[in-house]
Amino acid sequence: MANWTAEDPGRIESGSLATTASGMQTTETALTDAATVALAAQQGVTADVWTGDAATAWTMSLSTPIGKINAVVPEMTAVRTAIETYTTTVDGIRSRAATYTELIFQANLTANQSYLDPAGGPDPQEQQRRDIVHQNAISDRSSAQSSLDALSEEREQADAALASALSSPGGDAWDRQQAALAAIGITSAGDLTPTAIAQGMAEMARELGQGGFETDLAAQLQSLYGLYGDDPTVMAQMNLALGGEDLMALISRIDDAGANGWLDAGAALLLAQSVRGGLSTGSQRWTWATGQNFAKELWSGSAKEYGTGSWTGLAFLFGDEQDNPIGESTAVGMADLADEYERGLPGITGEYPGPGQGILGPDGFLAMAEADQAGYDINRLGDWTARVFSTLGEYPEAAMDWLTSTRDDPYRDAPMYPDEPYASDELGANRIEYWFGRRDSSIEGFEGVLALWEGAQSIPGGPTDGNFYLPEAWDQASTLSHDVIYRLIGEPRTSEDAAEFVAGNEHFSSDSISELGSVKLVQALAPQLPGLVEHPMVALTGDAPSTADPTAPINPFGIEGDPRVYANLSPESVARILGIAGSSSGGAEALQSVVTDYQNTVLGAAELGLYNPADAATRVAILQSVLDGSTAGVDLGAATRHDEAVEAAIGVVETGVGMLPIPGLDKLVGTLGDAVMEKIADEGIGYIRGQLTDAATGAAGDTWAGSHDGLLAELENGGEARVRATQINVAQMLMELSPPEGLEPPATDDADAWWDWIQTNRDAIDDIIDPSPGSTRTLAGLSTQASNAFDAYQVDAEG
């Protein structure tokens, strides 16, 4: 800063300051680029590039410079901004000071002006004028001097602001962070090593978790998490140094602190969430052995702190799988322990095997506080296994491996169900049988196991992968879907005495599934929808696949030679599972989104001339009846009352279904030319779906969307009304998609006018559907099929 004076408050060495700011800008850019390169290098070391301890050590080592850069760049930006602001402010002061100084100079000249008067002096009038000029000059000088003096005060404030920015980066937060670092023995830059920080944080966390609870210590730990909670190297070492048992003790003490008022409720929840976030960050690259061992420590610590009747601490740690999922190896380890605890032999865990469920825990403060903050059901943390399974679902390949392991089941002969032995010797098959077919997960609405199933289907190359296709991945995902659905609902029939009847999970019903669980169920079913539409919903061509096989090759667009397979389910099974999925307003809304997306796809294909219009109309009409039947009686207006977790899950469904691959689309759209094929190569299936759904916003799509509900209401929504409404809807779509020459539709939306027109032109409309002589594919037959579908799916929706 220049040595300015009251007479010259705008004095400044702006050139050197500008050079400093410019240099800092260059450094910021260089550091940011370096962090970007380091992060790209770190993310580029995948399992297929380099594995082993050396790879892990190298990638983790990059976290230190990345973390330091990410910490220092914002501080540099703040200082540079302060310098730029200071320069601009002082430049303004200098400009105004020059103006006021000139005013003072001119006022002094005027006030001290000399006159050459004749003998006897000026006359009275002239003297009066001179006196007025003198007084005005004195007044102007005083005003300018006051303004100049005020600039000195403004300059002092600008100097103080710059000094503060230069001397205390981060303000009060930086002071607190320095104090927290000093508390763990770090007082100089040379002490700032990942190991030293990690060890210090572990010791502080251990002290906080044992014995009395010190609020100052809690605040210091929070400051350290603010500095290093996103640093993988520090968090990995810190959590391992602390250990799983002491980590559970820490969570328990924070819960006590919030419940008993030792710590402000918001601060307690924030600290617990920071602990969870740090574990998520640190555990991402742990080896299998490390993750499995840490899971055992968490298990032991939870039992020690909470007892085996409640596991809320574990549920909380695994309770943010979307934003802060615990690492893959630890999640698998916890899932293994859950399986061992509930299906294992007596004595393995010191307890008789059984469900590890318990609502809230000793105080349940964290569960209730986070439920209130995040807007979800309090029972979500009532079953710790659900949160572990939801987390495992974030790692698709690990989830699939866990559910489909062919190793011998060590708990095959466990006494959990002595009169109902497992059907298989394989570990994965028996896990599916227990967790989906026997276990009562209604305490949290089956959300966890459904999220695990949904996640497993997202393996690379499978039904949810819009980038590439692996036959074995599709087969594995579709087989899993068949097996899970079979265990959940069995083979429903009209009665338990009917042939082929198989009971499913007696606890799984529309009454026991939560709203969030029903959205997860829709999300899990969505990848199978193209196959389920063809069979068993439509099944108009050829023999229906045998339900004895878990999968069946199905070509949704009739493209020959496409090897993809879907879950092979009976009509009763599909009706039952969709009835449960659509039993809540959230599930119904999600199901409607999936169905609408598929309808738009087939209508778009027809409007582009890539798909038979009659086939498109058939699928749209029958799928609509299935949707209406599956969601019968559900108040879709309740969508405005969803909690935040349900709303977020519905959003995932709405944004995700448009990327689900539908076999055959690339071949269909490819007929449009090379330009489109290049787009497909560059942008994948998403481009194809975008083209088709955009086309469906044309006449046929508008016709269907605009008239379906209105027609049902106009025709009083009875059984006969649905038959008539379907015929009118289909006729309207066909007249938009492929109107025959000479056949003019009514120039009105009136239902009676359309119905009369259909009676007059029924043969012509039937020829559009199928011109083959003697064909049974008619408008009346299609509407009857759709009406029957509504009745069948409505029965299951009503339980």
N, C-alpha and C positions, 0 to 999 in steps of 0.2 A: 504494500500500500504506500502511496506517495505521502510526503510530509506536507499536507495541505494546511492552509491557514484560513482564518475567518474571512479574510479579504479574497482568498482564492480557494473556495471549498470544492471546486471541480478539478483540482490538480490531480492527474492520474497518469501512470505509465501504462497506457492502454495497449501499447504495442507488445510489451512483455507479457501482459495478462492474456492477450489474444493468442500469443505464441503458446503459452501454457495450456489454454483451453484447446487449441488445435492439436497440440501434442497428446493431450489426454484423450481427445476424440479418436486419434489414430491408434492409441494404445487400446482403447475400448474395443475398437473394430478388430484389432489383431487378436485380442484375448477372446472375443466372442467367436471369431473364426476358428481359433485354436480349440475352444471348447466344442464347437460343432464337429470339427475333424475328430477329436478324441472320442466324442459320443458315437459318431458314425463307426469309428474303429471298434469301439466296445460292443456296439450292437451287431457289428458284422461278424463277430466271432461266435458263430452258432455251432451246434453239435456236429454238423456235417462239415465244418471247416477245421475245427481244432478242439479237442477235448482233453480232459485230464487236469491234474493239479496245476501244472504250469499255465495252461490256458486260463484257468480260474484265477490264479494269482495275477496274471498279466492284465486281464480285463478288470479285476478289482482295483489294481494299482492305478488305472486311469481315473477312477472315481475321485482320487485325492486332488489332482489338478483341476478336474471338472468342477468339483465342489468349491475349491478355493476361487476359481475364476467366477463361478456363479455368485459367490459371496462378495467379491471385490468389485465386480463391474457395476452393480447398482450403486455402490458407494462412490466410485469414480464418476459415474453419471451425475450423482447428486452434487458432488463437488464442482464438476465442470459446469453444471447448470447454475450453481451458485455464483461461480466466476462470471459467467455470461450475464446473469442477472445484475451482478454488481457493476460490471462494465457498462451495461446499458443505463443503469440508474445514475452512475457518476457522470457519464457522458451527458445525460439530461441535466444534471446539476451544473455541469460546466457551461452548457449552453445558456441556461437561465442566469447563472452567475454573471456571464459576460454581458447579458442584457441589462441586469440590475446595476453592474459597475458602470456601464455606459450612461445609464440614467442618472446615477449619482454624479458622475463627471459633468454631464451637461447641466444638471441642477446647480452644481457649485459655480460653474461659469456664469450662469444666469443670475444667481444670488449675489455674486461678487462683481457684477458688471460695473464698469466705470463710465461716467458720462462727462462730456465736455460741454459745460453749460456757460452761457453768457453771464455777464455781471448781473448779480441779483438772483441767480439760480432759476430753476424751472418755475413755470407758472403753477398754480394749485392743481389744475387738471392733469398736467404732465406728472407732477409729483405723486398724485393719487394713482396714476397708471403704473408708475415705477414701483410704488409700494405694493400694489397688487401682484405685479410680476415677481417681486422679491419673495413675497409670502407664498406664492404658488410654487416657486422654486424650492423654498425651504420645505414645503409640504411634500413635494415630489421626492426630494432627497431623503426625507425621513421614511417615506413609504418604501422606496427602493432599498434603503438600508435595512429596514425591517424584513423585507423579503430575502435579502442577502443573508441576514442573520439566521433566518429560518432554514436556509439551505445548509448551514453548518449543522444544525440538529438532524436534518435528513441525511447528511453525509455520515454523521456519527452512527445513526441507525444502520445504514448500509454497511459500514465498516464492521459493526458488531455482528450483523447477520453473516457476513463472509467469514469473520473470525470463528464464529460458532460452527459454520459448515466445515471449515478447514481443521478445526481442533477436535471436533467430537462427531466423527462419522456415525450415523445411526441415532444420534441424539441420546435420549434417555435409554432406549433399547440397547445401544452400544455400551453404555455405562453398566447396565444390568448384566449384559453378556460378559463384560470384562470381569465383573465381580464373580460371576458364576465360574468362569475359567480359573480365576484365582482360587476359588474354593476347592478346585480339584488339582491345585498345584501348578497351574499353567500361568506364568507371569511374563513370558517373553515369546517372541515369534519363534525362537528356536525350540520351544517346548511344544509347539503346535504340530505334533505328529499324530496320525490316526490312532496308533496304539496307545499313546498317552491319553488322548481324549477318551477313547473307548474305555480304558481301564478306570479313569477318573469317573466317568458317567456311571459305570457299573457299580463302583464303590458307593457313589452317592445314592443310586437307586436301591442298593441293598440296605443301606442305612435307613433310607426312608421307609422301606417295606418292613423293617424289623422294629419292634417296640413302639415307642411313641412317635407321633406324627408331627414334624416340624414344618410349619407353613413356609418359613424362609427357605428351607431346603427344597421344598416342592417348587417354589418359584424359581430357584436356581436351576433345578433339573428341567423345568419348562423352557428356560432361556437356552439351555444347552441343546434341547431338542429343536428349538427354533433355529439354532445355528447348524446342527449336524444331523437332524432327523431325516434329511434327504440324501445323506452321504452313505452309499452302500458299504464302503469299506469300514467306516466308523461304526455304523449300525450293526454290521455283521459281527465285528469283534466285540462290540459292547454287549450284545445279547448273549453271545457265547460266554463271555466273561461273567455275566450276571447269572446265567443258567436259567432253565425253565422253571425250577421250583421257586427261586427267588423272584422271578418275573411274576408268577402267580401271586406270591405274597405281596408284591408291589401293587398289583391290580386290586387285591383284596383290601389293602390299606387305603387306597384312593377311594374305593367304594365306601369304606367306613368314614373317611374324611368328609365326603359329600353328604352322607346320610346324617352324620352327627354335627355338621356345621363347623368342623375344624377348618374346612376350606370352602370358599365360595362355590356354590353349586356349578356355575359355569366354568370356573377354573378347574374344578375337580374333573368334570367331563372332558375338558380340553386336554388336561394332562393325560388322562387315560387314553384318549384318542391318539395323542402323540406317541404314547408307549406302543400302541397297536400299529400306528403308521411306521414307527421305527423298526418294529419286528418285521413288518411287511417288506420294507426296504432292505433290511439286512439279510433276510432269509431267501431272497430270490435266487441266489447263485450257490446256495449250500449244496454240498454233495449229498447223495442219498444217505450215506451213513450219518452225516452230521444232522440232516433234517430228521431222520428217524429217531436218533438219540435225543434230540431236542424235544420231539413230540412226547417221548416217554417221560422226560423231565416235566413238561407241562402237565401231563396226566397225573404224575405223582404229586406235583405241587397243587393241582386243583383238588385232588382228594384230601390233601393235608389241610388246605384252607377252607374248603367248602363242605367236605364230606361227600360220600358217594350218593347222597340223596339229592344233591344239587350241583350243577356244573355251570352256573351262570358266568363265572369268570372265563371259562373256555369259550362259551357262546359269545361273550363280548369280544374276545380277541379275534375270533373268526367271523365277526358280525358285519364286516364292511368289505365283502368280497368284490364289489364292483370297483371301488377306488383304492382299497388297501388290502388286497388279498395276501394272506400268509403264503410263503413260498411253497412251490410244488412238492418238494421232498418232505416238508413238515406236514403239509396237508395230507399226503398219502400216508405218512406215519400215523397221523391222528385217525384217519379212516380205518387203517389196519387195527388200531387199538379199539375203535368203536365196534368193529366186527368181532374182535376177540372177546371184548367185554360182554357183548350181547349174545354171541353164538358159541363162545368158548366153553371149555371144560371147567368144572368147579375147581377152585384152587389156583387157577392161572392168575387171576387178579385179586384173589383174597375175598371175592364176593361171589355169590351165586349169580350166574349170568342172567341178564334181563335188561330192559330198556333203561338207558342212562338219561332219564328225563327228570326235570325238577324245575318248577316255576320260580323265577327270580333269584333265589339264593338267600343268604343270610339277611341282607338288607335290600338288595335289588335296586339300589340307588342308580347305578350306571345304566341298568336296563331301562328303568322308567325314564331317566333323564334323556337318554338317546332316543327312545321311542317318541318322547314328546318333541324333541328337537327335529328328528328326521321324519316324523309323521308316519310311523308304522305301528302295527298291532303289538301290544306289550308281550303277547305270547310268542313272538318271533324268537325270543331268546330263551324260551322254555325248554327247548330241546337242542342241546349242544351239537348233536350229530347232524342236525339239519344245516347248521351253519358250516360245519366241516364239509359236508357234501356239496353245499352251494359253492364253497371255495374250490373244492376239487373239480367242480364243473367248469371252473375258469381255465383249467388245463386239460383240453379235450383228449389228447393222446393218453395222458395219465388216467383220466376218468374212464376211457374206453378199456384200457389195460386192466384197471381195477375191477370193472364189471364183467370182463370176458376172460379172465385168467383161466387157463386150462390146467393149472397145477392141482395136485390132489388137495382136497379140502381137509385141513387138519381138524375141523370141527364137525365133520360129517356125522359122527355118532354122538355128538353132544346131547345131553339130556333135556335141552330146552323144550323139544317136542318129542318125547319118547314114543308116543303113539302115532306120530306123523313123520317118519324118516324123510330125509331129503331125497329127491328123485335122481340126483346125480352125484358122482364122485368128484366133480370139478368145482374148484373154488368159486369161479365167477358165476356159474350157473346157480349155485346154492346161495350166493350173495343176492342175486336177483330174486330168487325164490323167497328169501327171508325179508329183505328190505322192502321189496315191492309187493310180495304176495302174502306175507304173514304179519308183518310188524304194524302196530298201531302208531301212525305218525300224525294223528289228528290234532295233537296238542298245538302244532304250528301249521296245520293245514296242508301237510304233505309237500310243502314248498321245497324242502331240501332235496328229497329223493327225485323230485321232478326236475329240479335244476341240474342235478347230477346227470340224469338221462339226457336232458336237452344239451348240456355241454358236451357230452361224449359224442353226440352226432356231428359236432363241428370239427371232426378230425380232417386233416388236409386231404383234399380230393373227394370228400364225401358230399352228401346231399346239400349241405349249406355252403359249400365252397364254390364261389362263382368264378374262380380263376382257372382251375384245372380239374380233371376227372381221373380218379383211380377206381377201377372196377372193384377191387377188394375192399376199398374204403366204403363205397356205396353198399356193398353186400353186408359188410360188418355193421354199419349204422342201421340198415333196414332190418337185419336180423335182430339186433338189440331192441329196436322199437317193437317188433313183433313179440319178443320174449317179455319185455316189460309190460306191454299192454295185456298179454295173456295172464301174467301174474297179478296184475292189478284188478282185472275184471273177469278173468276166466273165459269161458265160452257161454255167454248168456243165451238162454232159450226162453220159450213162453212159460215154462215151469221147471222146477228142479227135477221132475220126473221125465222130462223130454229127453229124447236121444241126443247125445253129444253134449249135454249140459255139464259144465265144469264151473265150480264155484271159484270166484276170485278172492281178493282180500276183503274179508268181511268188514273191515274198518274203513274202506275206501268208498265214499259215496258223495253225492252232492251236498249232504249235510256236514260231512267231515272235512271237505276240502275248503281252504280259505280262499278269499278273493284273489290274493296274490298267487296262491297255489294254482288256481284255475287259469290265470294268465300264463304261468309257467307251463301248464299242461298244453295250452294252445300253442305256445312257442315250440314245445317238443313235438307236437303233431304236425306243425306247418310243413316241415320238409317232406313229409309223407303224403301231403294232400294231393299232388298230381296223380299218384298211383291210386289213392283211395277214391278219387273221382271216377276213374275208369273202372275200378273194381273195389268195392262192390256197389258204388252208387249208381253208375250208368250200366256197365257191363252189357252193352248192346251187341257186341260182336264176338263170336266164338264161344267156346266153353269157358265158364268162370274158373279161375285157378282153384286148385284144391287147397283148402285151408290146412291140410296136413303138413304142407311145406311152410317154413317161416317166411319165405320171400317168393315173389313171382315176378318174372320179366313183364313189364307193362310199358307200352309206348303211348304216352298221352296224346300225341298228335298223329299216331298211326304210321310213324316213320319206321320202315323195316330195317332190321339189323342193328338196332340200338340195344346194347346189352344191359342197360341199367335195370336194377330191380328195386322193388318197394316191399314194405311189410305186407304180408298176405293175411288179410283179416276177413272174418265172416261179417255179413251185414249186421248181425246182432251185436258183434263186438264194436264195430264202428259206431253204431247208433248209441250204444251205451257210453262209450268213452267221450263222444262228442256231447252227449247229454250232460255228462258231468262237467266237461270243459265249459259249456255255455250256461251253467247253472247260476252264475253270479253276474252282476252287471259288468264287472271288469272282464271276466272270461268271455261274456257275450260280445262285448265291444272288441276285444282282441280277435275273437273268431270272425266277427263281421269284417274286420280289416283284412284278415287272411283270405276270406272268401271273395271279397270285393276285388282284391288284387288278382286273384286267379281268373275271375270273371272278366276283368279288364284285359287280361292277357289273351284269352281266347277270342274275345270280341275284337281286340285290336288285330289279331292275326287274320280274322275273317274280313275285317274292313280293308286290310292291305291286300286281300286276295290270296292269302297264304294258307287258308284253312276253310274247310267246308262250312258254309253258313249254317246249314241245318245241324251239323255236329256242334258248332259253337252255341247255337240257340238251345240245343238239348242240354248241354252241360251247364249253361248259365241257369236255365230254368230249374233243373233238378237240384243243383247245388244251392239255389236260393231256397227251395223247399226244405232241404236238409238244414240249412241255417235257421230258417224260421221255426222248424220243428225243434231243433236243438236248443234254441233260446226261448222257447215258448214260455210265457208267464214271467219273463225277466224284465224288470224295469230298466230299460236302457237309459232313461233319464237320470238314473242314479249315478251315471258316469261323473256328474259334477261333484259327487260326494266321495270320490276315491281318495284314499290317503296318498301321500307323496310317493311311497314305495310302489303302490299299484300303478299310479299314473306313470312313473318312470318305466315300469315293466311293460306297460301298454305301448309306450313310446318306442321301446326296443322292438316290439313286434311290428309296429307300423313302419318303422324305417328299415327293418331287416327283411321282411318277406319279399320285397321287390327285388332282392338280390338272389333269391333261391333259384337254382338252375331248374329249368324244365327241359328234359331231353327232347331233342328234335328241333328246338327253336333256331339253333344255328343253321341247321339244314334248310328250314323254311325261309328264314330271313336271307339266307345266302342266295336265294333265287332273285333277289332284288339287284344283284350286280356286285362287281368287284369292289366298288367304293364302300359298300356296306360291309363286305367281308374284311376290308382293311380296318374299319372301325371296330369290328368284333375282335380282331387280333390285337388291337391296341387297348381296347377298353373292356373287353370281356363280356360276360353275359349281362352285366348291368346295362350296357348299351342296347342290347337286344330287347330286354324287358322295357327299357325306356321308350324305344320305338313303338312297341306293341301297346303299352298302356297309354301313350300319347294318342295313338290312333283310336283307342277305345273311348276317348273323350269326344269322339265324333257322334254322328247321328245315332248309330245303333246303341252305343253306350248311354247316350243321353235318353234315348227312348226307354231303355230298360230302367235306368235309375229314376227317371221322372215319373214313370207310370205304375210301377209295381205296387208300392204302398197305397197310392191313390186308388188304384183299381180295387184292391182288397177292401178298402174302406167304402168305396162306392157300392160294391156288391155285397156289403154287410158281412164280409169275412167269415162266411160259413164254409162247409165242406164243398158244396156245389159252387160257391163263389170262387174258391181257390182253383177249381177245374176250369171255370170260365176265364178267370183272370190270367191263368197260365197260357191258355190258348190265345187270348188277346195279346199278351206280352210277346209270345213267340211269333205270332203273325206280324206284329209291328216290327220286330227285329228282322224277320225275313224280308219284309218289304223294304227295309232300309239297306240290307246287305245284298240281296239278289232279287230284285223285283222282276218278274217275268214281263215280257212285252205285252201291252194291252190290258194289264191288270192294274187298275187304279184303286189305291186304298181310300178310305173315308177321309174327308178333309176336316176331321173333327177328332177330339179326344174322348167324345162321349162313349161310354162303355156299351150301351145298348146299340148304338149305331155300328160299332165295330163287331159286336156279336152277330147282328143281322148280316153284316157283310161277310163274315166268316161262314155262316150257314149257306150263303149263296155261292161262295167261292171255295168251299172246302176241298173239292177235288183238285183244284189248281194249287192250293196251299200244300196238300199232301204230296203232290208231284214235286214241289220244291224240296220237301223233306226227303223223299225217296221216289224217284220216277220209275223204279222197277215195277213191272206188272205184278199185281197181287201182294205188294209189300205190306208188311204189318206195321211198318214205321209210319205212323200217321200223327196228325196233330192231336186227335182225341187220345190215341195211345200214349203219346208223350205227356199230355196233361194228367192222364190217369196215373202214370208212373210217378210223376212229380207229387201228385196228391197223396199217393200211397207212401212215398218217402216222408212227406210231412207227418202223416199219421204215425209212422213207425218211429221216427226220431222224436216226435212229441211225447210218445209214451215213455221213452227212456229219459227224456229231459225232466219229466214229472216224477221220475223214480219208480 
